[in-house]
Amino acid sequence: MKLNPELEILESLAKTILVAARTAPKGKGIDDIVTFLLDDADRIQLADKMEKLSDIKDMKFLIRDAKNVRDADSLVLIGLKSSGVSSLNCGACGFETCKEMLEQKKVKVEFTGPHCMIKYMDLGIAVGSAVSKAKDLCIDNRVLYSAGAAACYFDIIDADVAMAIPLSVRGKNIFFDRPSTR
C-alpha cells in the first residue's frame, strides 16, 4: 500500500500539459513554441534567479512568486522562439509592415522583441491550452510572468518570451491567497 502516491505521476501529467501547449493552434501552422519541464534543482535555481531579478528590477512581487516556484511540486515553461513573421502586415506589432518590424534592432530586457503579434498570440493560446489541461487533470496551477521573465533574463532557457506554470497537488491551492506586494 502506498500513502498519498499522487506525486509519483506528476512528471507524466506535466508532460501531458505540455502536449496541450504543443498541439494548440498556431498562426499559419508555424510552430515557434518551445517547452521545458524543470527538475527540482532547476526549479530552485529559477527561484533564486527570481529573487536576484527582484533586486535588479526592484519588483518585489518576484520574491512572493519565487516562494511559489520553490513550493511547487513541478514547473513547466512555455516560450516563444520566433522564426519570423506572419507576413500579414497587420500593424499589431506597432509597425506598418512586417518588413519594417524585422528591420528594428532587437532589444532584450526580460524578454527579447519586437516580434510578430501573431507569434505572441500563439504563445497565449499555448499557455491557455496548458492551464486548461492542468485544470482538467485537477492540478493546481498559476501562470507566472515573473518566472518566465527570470528564465529568459538569465538565459536559463532559449526563448524570446516565456511564461511559467508552477504545478501543485496539495489539499489547498498554494498559488492563491498569497500576500500582497504593494
Summary of the structure (lengths in Angstrom):
residues: 182
radius of gyration: 17.2
end to end distance: 46.8
largest distance: 64.0
contacts: 563
relative contact order: 0.22
helix: 47%
strand: 15%
